Each structure stands twice: as structure tokens, then as C-alpha cells.
Amino acid sequence: MFITLFNTLRSTGVPCTLRELLDLIGCVDKNLAFGNMEEFYYLSRATLVKDEKHYDKFDRAFDIYFKGIESIDDILEMLIPEEWLKAEFEKYLTEEELEKIESLGGLEKLLDEFKKRIEEQKERHEGGDKWVATKGTSPFGNEGQNPEGIRVGGEGKQKKAVKVWESRDFKNLDDSVELGTRNIKVALRRLRKLIRDSAEEEFDLDNTISSTAKKAGMLDIKYRPEKRNAVKVLVLFDVGGSMDPHVKICEELFSACKTEFKNLEYFYFHNFIYETVWKDNRRRQNERIYTEDILHKYSSDYRIIFVGDATMAPYEITNPGGSIEHWNEDAGASWMKRIREVYEKVIWLNPVPEEHWEYSASVELTRSLVEDNMFPLTIRGLEDSMAFLSK
């Protein structure tokens, strides 16, 4: 049944075998995917592809295979036997709906009429009772009221269509998706500077062999300090307001940072950096830390990471008194320049998708203040940012 799909996959480089093809046929025989292109897509991918690195090739092959199917009759013949369709439809339709379908001459008549109207229709219609349209009572279209229709495109809201006719798009995997804690940890490991000055020791195999040989075979076990990541990191998180939708990803980043960086310090701010920051959001009104003290306490070899959406009124960055919570004597931009003067490596991680940055004046302003070292909070963005910090 699916030998053409199988051959197409093999020709595009997907290493599927006859055993997997037989598994797919068995799954279809058990009705694990019935009358739904999307279900069949996921079922066939799960059955035929054993490594996610081949998903892109599978998508291309799937597209090639189904582009060769030009009519509903082709799909019915290749995937869904007619007797299956009839039996399955009867399970979900009421007696009244079955009678109305029969009034058109049955499913065959419905499909023939659908193809005929597609050929005749030259423009979009809304409402009405004949053409392929949105709303209305036509049996062909979307959001209509006809209980015996074929849904064309869209999600469908009435849930009454007996068949769905639409073009489905399947996206390839990429590395711009938002992160999970495990992926964050992997990306953060790019920022490493390993040294051996730990108090804990590990077995030194090479030195043990060398020392034992020098002593004519007398075993002389040697130890050495364990390697540790000597990189020092200072992370400042924007909290509250427009950052509320990004709390989950920031929590994951914070958790990963605490695991990966032994020399880690962190603080919170709101919207932009001013003369004070804080450690505990519950006590931020009473226990604040002067930004000036941070500049003197933490040495210049610290890597500085700001995490925030940089979304605010531009005057909050450029003007004294711009903060929405208090009167700041110096503009936020002035404080950022002081930080840049002390620390060589300063970056900004932005949870907002990069394609939206150009529409915000405050994002572009913040980006210029960190000398264009703003990165999206994605897998690729983290990898690029850690590569920059590790130079």
C-alpha cells in the first residue's frame, strides 16, 4: 500500500527498512491513523524515522509523495479504502445526518459535487448555500452550518464536516525554539575556563604511571586537583511588568546558571539598570544594593549578563527621573556606560523573538548600549552569546 512512500523516503536519504514499512502497514490496519493527513504524517514519521536528524528529509519526501496525489480519489484509493470511510462515518453521524447525506446521493455524490464546484468557482465566497465558502449553508467551505459538508481550510468551528480538505504545512526542526533547562545547561557549557586549583583531588593516571616506572615498578599513586570552571559570571534579571510572560524561561535559565557556574552572582532590576539593584524580590523596597558597590566589589574579569525584554518607554533609558518607580538622578544609559567601562564582556539576553526587536525603540537603544551584543534567549542565541563571552 505504501511502497511508493517507502521508495521516496529511501531516495531522499531516510534510512528506513522493510521492517518499518510493515510496522506502518500494521498500524494503519489497526486504525491508528484514519482519515486524517496530520495523524498519518505523525504516525508514519514515528514508525519510519528512527533518528530526529532525518526529520527534514522525511518532510521533503512526504511532500514529494503527496504532491503526486492530485485528487480525493487518489487518497481514498491509496490510504483509505472506501468501505472504511463509510463504516467510520456511520459511527459518528446521527440518524438525521445520515438521512441528509443520503438526500444528496451518498458520499460519492458529495465528493463529485465538491470537485465540480471547485472547477467552476473562480473567486472567494462568504455565506450562501452553493459555492465553496466561509459561513453560510453550503456543504463545502468553512464555518458553515451544513451537517453534511466538506471543510476546506482553517480549523473549523461547527465540528460538523464529514471530511476535511486542506493544505497542511509541516515545519522542520530548528535551533531557534525556546529552551528547556537541560538544553540551557548544554549551551552554557560553552563558557568555560578550566583550571586546577580545587581543594578536591582526583586520581592522576599519567603521573602515577610515570612515577611508578621511575621507582622500578614500585606503585606510587599520584593525585592532582580537580578541574573547575574558573569563569566568573554576574547575571542581572529584569523582573515584573512585561517580563511576567517570560518567568518560566528565566527560571530555567537561573536554575541552569546555578548548576553550571560555580562563581555566580545574581541580582534583580526592573526595566533598566539604575543606581540600585536587589537580591530578594520580597524585600526589594528595604534591602537594596548600590550599583556603584557592585562595580567596586566584583572584578573586571566577571562576565556580565543582563536578562530582559528591554521593552519600556525610551525616556526610561535616556532621561534622569525616567524610572517608573522612583526618581533616578542619573539616566539608565549612564549606568550602562559605567558598567561597560569596568567590564569587557557585557551581553543582553532577550526572551522576545529577534524578528520583533526592530519595532521597539527601547530594544534598539538597549542594543546599541551593549554594543550590539544582544542575543535572543534561544538555543542558538545562548550558544552564540556563550561563544562571545568565552573569547
C-alpha positions, 0 to 999 in steps of 0.5 A: 500500500505504501511502497511508493512512500517507502521508495521516496523516503529511501531516495531522499536519504531516510534510512528506513527498512522493510521492517518499518514499512510493515510496522506502518502497514500494521498500524494503519490496519489497526486504525491508528491513523484514519482519515486524517493527513496530520495523524498519518504524517505523525504516525508514519514519521514515528514508525519510519524515522528512527533518528530526529536528524532525518526529520527534514528529509522525511518532510521533503519526501512526504511532500514529494509523495503527496504532491503526486496525489492530485485528487480525493480519489487518489487518497481514498484509493491509496490510504483509505479504502472506501468501505472504511470511510463509510463504516467510520462515518456511520459511527459518528453521524446521527440518524438525521445526518445520515438521512441528509447525506443520503438526500444528496446521493451518498458520499460519492455524490458529495465528493463529485459535487465538491470537485465540480464546484471547485472547477467552476468557482473562480473567486472567494465566497462568504455565506450562501448555500452553493459555492465553496465558502466561509459561513453560510449553508453550503456543504463545502467551505468553512464555518458553515452550518451544513451537517453534511459538508466538506471543510476546506481550510482553517480549523473549523468551528461547527465540528460538523464536516464529514471530511476535511480538505486542506493544505497542511504545512509541516515545519522542520526542526530548528535551533531557534525554539525556546529552551528547556533547562537541560538544553540551557545547561548544554549551551552554557557549557560553552563558557568555560575556563578550566583550571586546577586549583580545587581543594578536591583531588582526583586520581592522576593516571599519567603521573602515577604511571610515570612515577611508578616506572621511575621507582622500578615498578614500585606503585606510587599513586599520584593525585592532582586537583580537580578541574573547575570552571574558573569563569566568573559570571554576574547575571542581572534579571529584569523582573515584573511588568512585561517580563511576567510572560517570560518567568518560566524561561528565566527560571530555567535559565537561573536554575541552569546558571546555578548548576553550571557556574560555580562563581555566580552572582545574581541580582534583580532590576526592573526595566533598566539598570539604575543606581540600585539593584536587589537580591530578594524580590520580597524585600526589594523596597528595604534591602537594596544594593548600590550599583556603584558597590557592585562595580567596586566589589566584583572584578573586571574579569566577571562576565556580565549578563543582563536578562530582559525584554528591554521593552519600556518607554525610551525616556526610561533609558535616556532621561534622569527621573525616567524610572517608573518607580522612583526618581533616578538622578542619573539616566539608565544609559549612564549606568550602562556606560559605567558598567561597560567601562569596568567590564569587557564582556557585557551581553543582553539576553532577550526572551522576545523573538529577534524578528520583533526587536526592530519595532521597539525603540527601547530594544534598539537603544538597549542594543546599541548600549551593549554594543550590539551584543544582544542575543535572543534567549534561544538555543542558538542565541545562548550558544552564540552569546556563550561563544562571545563571552568565552573569547 
